[in-house]
Amino acid sequence: MRVGGPARRFVTASDADEIVHAVRQADEAGEPLLVLSGGSNLLVADAGFEGTVVRIASRGIDVESADYCSGATVRIAAGEVWDDVVAHAVDRGWAGIEALSGIPGLVGATPVQNVGAYGQDVSQTIARVRVWDRDAAAIRTFTASECEFSYRHSRFKGAMDGASPRYVVLEVLFQLEIADLSTPIAYADLARGLGVELGARVPLADARQAVLEQRHKRGMVLDAADHDTWSCGSFFTNPILSTAQFEQLRERVAARLGPDVAPPGFPGADETVKSSAAWLIDRAGFGKGYGMPGPAALSTKHTLALTNRGDASADDLLALARHVRDGVQEAFGVRLVNEPVLVGLTL
């Protein structure tokens, strides 16, 4: 976002031992702690952070086993750049994360958010997550089922105190399919871009390239010259509604936009329905480029992205976020929730 103030103390940790040491040192000193991965899903207050920031910079991609029967079991350090890992997987013929191409940040952040896009989530391929548990002062390993993954959520995210984590991810073990073809294409726009039907499998490199093209169209691949990419990506999560809440949304949409207009709805578990935050934002009157020329405005390519047009402050971005959130709630009765972590700020 290119906003926010300084950290009082900033430490770079280059391996698991250094990560644990830096975190323990801050905890023993009673200092506030912020663990920084890539920083791409973070909005920091203009006043900065009065505590210790530990930047994760560990490296390592180790193949524990690889065969066509059980697939590739790959242990990856938390500080590896996520998109580099995806590119490496595609080159090696490991399927399961190719639709997550172009997502910024580091490997250690992916299980926290249960990062997902274009029909894939990391929860589909994560086997284990190794962490430092600050409460227990011990290293722990969680299996996939113990991670409590759900839409953009996990036990790791649920245990955060604001921006301060209980669990500091040290490494992630992925179980990937060995294949020349992608997993079945599960996203309509991606299938159209590839010229295939939903559920088709395509060469891994083709799937990766198509995803990168989709993300470029939406301003979701960083380009320093393009202010549409000075963002946290999607600023709001798609709302998960009960069936009753979704029916109320349908009624409000019909009353506002006409009886032939209906909101997107995708049935989920436990009689829930996921709708589209981007659709609601746009239909509430906040179209692409809303707020231009700035200093903060919605992306001209994607209504879900709040962008810094060059000289915005964190307060400018937060004011726009509140305006959009409140406008959607007034129009449709749905309260949107921020996706990025807010440090020293409250939406």
N, C-alpha and C positions, 0 to 999 in steps of 0.2 A: 504493500500500500504506500510505502515511502512516506509514512507519517509516524509520529510518536517520539517521545523523548528518550534520554539516555538511561542506561542501567547504572546503578551505583557500583556494581562489581560484575565483571564479565569474564567467564572462564570457558576455555575451549577444551573439551575432553576427547582424546583421540582413541581410546579403547575402553573396554568395559570396566577395567580396574579404575581408570581415571574418572569415569562417570560416577561410579559408586563413591570414590574418594571425595570428589567435588560436592556431591549431594550430601554426604555425611558431614562434611566440613561446614556447609551452610546450615544444616539442621542442628549441629552441635552448638553453633554460634547463635542459634535462634533467629536466623535471618529469613525473610521471605524468599521463596525460591520460585524461579521460572525456568522450566526446562525447554530449551529452544531446539526444535527440529529445523525444517527449512524456513519456518517463519511465514509461509505463504497463507496460512489460515489463522492469522493473528492480527488483531487491531489493538495497538498499545496507546495509552493515554499520552497526551502532549507533555504531561509532567514527567513521563518516563516511569521507571520501576525502581523503587527504593529497596533494593535487595540484590540477591545474587542471580545472575542469568548463567545457566550452564548450557553451552552450545554443544550438541552432540556431533562428533566428527569421527566416529569409529568406522573402520572399513573391514571388509571381508565377505566373500561369497564362497562358501564351502559346500561341495556336493557330497552328501553323506552316502547316498546310494542312487543308482540310476539303472532301471531296466524297464522293458515294455510292459511287464506285468504290473508292477507297483508304481511306476512312474519315477520322476526325479524328486528326491528329497533334498532340499537345498536350504542350508542354514545361512542367514544373511544378517550382517551387523546392522544395528539401528541407524548408523550414520551414512549408509550407502544411499546415493541419490536414487530415488524411486524410478524415474524414467530411464535411467541408465540400466537399472536392473531389468526393467521390462524389455528394453532393447536387447540386452544380453540373453534373456529367456527366448525371445523370438529367434535370435541367431542360433541358439543351441537346440531349437526345436522343442521347447517346453511350453505347453499350452495351458491357459487358465488365467493369465493376467494381461493378455494382449489388448483387451478393450480398455485397460486402465493406462494406456499410453498417454503421454503428455501431461499427466498430473504432476504438479510441482511438489517439492517436499522430499522427506527422507523416509526410509523403510520403517523406522521405529514409530512414526506417527500413524502408519496405515492401520494397525489394529485398533488404535485408540478411537478413531473416527469410524472404523469399519468402512474405509474408503471404497467408493464405488462409482461406476459410470458405465453407460452404454450396456447395461444388462449384466455386468459383473461386479461382485464385491470381493474384497480380500478374504472375507469369511469363508468363501467357497474353496479357498486353497490353503489357508493357514492351518497348520497342524498343531503347532505349539508356539507359545510366546514366553520368553525368559525375561524376567523383570527384577529390579531392585524394589522391594517392598519397604517403604520408608517407615511405616508403622511397626512392622515386625523387625526392622533392621536386618533383613535377610534376603538372599536371592531366592526367588520362587519361579517355578515353571507351571504355566497353565496350558492345559489341552484346549483344543478348539471349543469343545462343549462348555468348558469352564470359563471361557472368555465372555459368555453371555452376549453374543453378537445379536444386534438387531439393526434396523435402518439407521445408519449413521451413528451408531451407538455401540458401546461395549461396557464390560465391567470396569475397564480402565478409565473410560470417560465418566462413568457414573460415580467413580471414587474421587474425582477431582474436586478440590475446594477452590472454586473460581478457576484461576489459571494454574493453580499449583497441584501437581499430581501426587497421589499416594504411590502409584506404580510407575517406575521409570523403566521404559522398555530398553533392554540391552541387545536382544537379537530376536529374530523371528524365523521359525522353521516353516517352509512352504512345501506342499506336496503338489507337484505339477505333473500333468500328463505329458508323456513323450509322444509327440505327433507332429506331422507336417502341416496339419490343418488346425484352424482355430476351434475353440468350443463353439457350439451352435450360436449363431448371431441372434441376439435377443432384443434388439432395439430397432424400431422401425426406420428411423432416419439413417441409421448405419446400414441397414439392409438395402435401403433405396440407393445410398451412395455407392454400395458395392454392386448394385444391379442383381441382387439375389432375393430369395424369399426368406422370411423369418424362419429361423431354425436351420438354415443352411450353414455349412462349414466351408471356409475359404482358406487359402494359404495364409499362414501366420503373418508374413510380411505385408500381405494385402490388407489384412484386418488392422494391423498397426497403422499403416499409412492412411486408411480410411478414417480411423479414429482421430488421427492428428489433423486431417483435413476438416473434420467436423469441429474440432476444438478451435482451430484457426478461424473458422467462420464465426465462431461465437466469442472471439477475443480471449480464449482461455489458454493460450500459449504465450508466455511472456515475450514481449517485444518492447525494448526500452523506448523506441520511437513512437509507440502506439499507446496513447493514454487509456484506451479501452482495456488494455491488459494490466493497468496499474490498479489491481483489484485483489480481493480475496477469493476470486471465483464466485460461486453462488453464495450470496450473503444470507439467504434464508433457506431453511430446509422445506421440502414439500410437506404440507400438513397431513398428518395421519388422523382421520376422523372416524368416529363411530358411525354406524349406518344411520342412526337418527340425526347426527350432526350433518352428515352428507346430504340427507334429505332436506334439512333446513337450508343448506347451502344451495341446493337445486332450486328451492322456492325463492330464495333471495336473488339468485341469478336471473330466474325467469321474470321476477318483478322488475328488475333493473334493466335487463337487456332484451326481454321479450320471451314469449313462451317456447320459441323454437331453439333457444340457446341453452345449452347444458354445460356444466363444468366437467373437465376431465375427471374420471374416477377409475381407479385401479384396485380391485378387491385384494385385500391382504388377509393376514391371519387374524383369528379371534374376532371375526365380523367387523373388521376395520376396512376403511377405504382411503387410499392415498390419492390426493388431488395434486394439482400443479401450482406451485407458488408463482411461477413465471406467468401463467395464464391469469391468475387472480390479480397480480400486480398490473398487468397490461389492461385488463378489463375494468380495473378500478380507476383508470385514467393516468397511469404512470407508464407511458410508452418508452420505447428505446430512445435514449438521449435525454430523458426527462431531467431537468435541472441544468442543461447546458446553457451558457458555457462553463458553468462551474461556480466555485472551485471544486465542488463535488457533484457528480451527476450519475445517472444510470448509464451503463454502457450503451453505445449506439448500435451494438450488435446483439445484446442479450439483456433483457430486463432484470434478470436475477443478480447481475453484477453491479455493485456500487463502485464507482471509480474516482480516482484522484486525477483531476484534469491538469495538474501541474503544481499547484501551490495550496492544496487543501490541507487542513489540520484534521486531527482525529475528531475533534468536536464537530467540524463541518460534515464529516462522513456520518457521524452518529446522528446528527440532526436530520440528515436526509433519510437515514434508516428509520428513525422514529416516524417521520412524515409518511413514508411509504407504508410502514407497518400499521399505523393508525388509520390511514386511508383505506387499506384493504379491510381492516376490521369494521370500519364504519360502513363500507359498501356491502360486505358479504358476511360479516359476523365471524370471520376466521382470524385468529391472532397468529401472525407469523412469528417464528422463532429464529434467532440468528444462528448461523452455522459456524462462523469463525469464533475463536476464543477471544473474549474481551479482557484486556489487562488494564486495571485501573479505571474501567468504564462500566456503565450499566445502561442497557438499552431500555 
